[in-house]
C-alpha cells in the first residue's frame, strides 16, 4: 500500500511533463524517507503507517531492487529503480482513489512549499491537483462525483484556477503550447464552475481574472494553430471586456493570426478597427499623393525632434498604446508583401507616436523604416543611415531583440542604397 501511495506523487508528473515540458526527472522520482514519506505524505497516517513501517518498507524494497539509493554517501534518499515499477504500483490503486490521493499530495506540496520552491515543481503540483477534475484519458470527464465535489468548494476551486493560470503562462513562456492550453482551459473551467457554470456570470464576478486567462488561452491556441477555438475565445473577450488594454491585446492576436495565414486584408481591417476603437484614424485606400503629403508632414514634424534626441526619449507607459504600436509593427511587415503604400505610412505613425508618447519595443522598426524611406525615396543617405543606427541602438538599450530581424533588414537595405549611390555611374552594379 505504501508503494502504491508513494508512486502516485510522480507518475502523472513524469507522463505529462517530462515529454512536453522541461522537468528534472531526478527530482520528480526522488523519495526522501524523512521529509516526503513522513512529513509531506501525512495522509499515510490515516492508514496507521508509522515510521517503523516506512523503514521496513524501504529496506525490503531496496533488497528486492524495487527501490535504489540516490547517493552512495547518503542512506536517506531513494527512488524507484525503474519507471515501469512505479507505473505498475500506481495501477494497483482504484481510479477514483488514485485521483483523490493525487489531489491530497498536490495539496501537501502547495501548502508546505515556499513560493520559490513551488515554482520549481509547479507543473507537477498542478497536475496532481488537476487529477481530481480531469480524467487522465479524457479531459471532458463530465461533472465531478459528489465525493470529489466536496473537496473543491469555493476557495479551493479559486486557488486551483490561479495555479492553473500560473502554470499555463509558464508553459506558454517556454513554448510548451499544448500543455499551456490544457492548464489554461482547466483554469477557465474552474472559474466558470465557481460562477455556476456560466461564462457571462464569470466575467461579471471576476473580470480581471477572466481577461487574463482568456487572453493567455487565446495566445496558446494561436501558437497551436487552433484558429477556430482561438476566434471563439477572442470573441468572448471582445464581447465581455471594456478594458482598452484587453481589447487591444485581443486585436493584436487576431492580426497575428490573420497574418500567419496570409489573410492580409483581414489583418489590416482588424488593425484599422482597433485603431478606431482607440480613438484615432488612418488614411485608407492610400495612394502616392497620400504618401507624399504624409511624408512632408513627418519631415516637418521631425525638424522639432532631431535624430540625436531620439535616444533621450522616455519609455512609453501607456500599455494600450504600446499594444497598438505592436499592431502597427505587425502590419508594417505585411505591408511589404501586400500593401506597399501602407508601408511608409505605418512607419511615419510609429515615429510620430514614439516622439510624442515615448519609446516602446515597436519603435525601432518604425524608425529604421523611416530611415529607409529617406534613403530610397529622397536620396538622403546620411539622414537615413543616422535613423537606422538610432534604431539599432534602441534595440540594444531596451532589450527588444524580437525586433532585431526586421530592423537589421532595413539597415542592410540602407547600406545597399548608400553603396549604389556613392559609386560612380560607370562602376555601379547592374
PyMOL commands that set and color helices and strands:
alter all, ss='L'
color gray80, all
select helices_A, chain A and resi 2-17+25-29+33-40+42-47+51-63+83-90+95-112+115-120+122-130+146-149+155-173+177-194+199-205+207-224+227-240+244-260+264-278+288-302+307-312+319-337+340-357+363-377+381-398+401-422+425-427
alter helices_A, ss='H'
color red, helices_A
select strands_A, chain A and resi 30-32+67-69+77-80
alter strands_A, ss='S'
color yellow, strands_A
deselect
rebuild
show_as cartoon
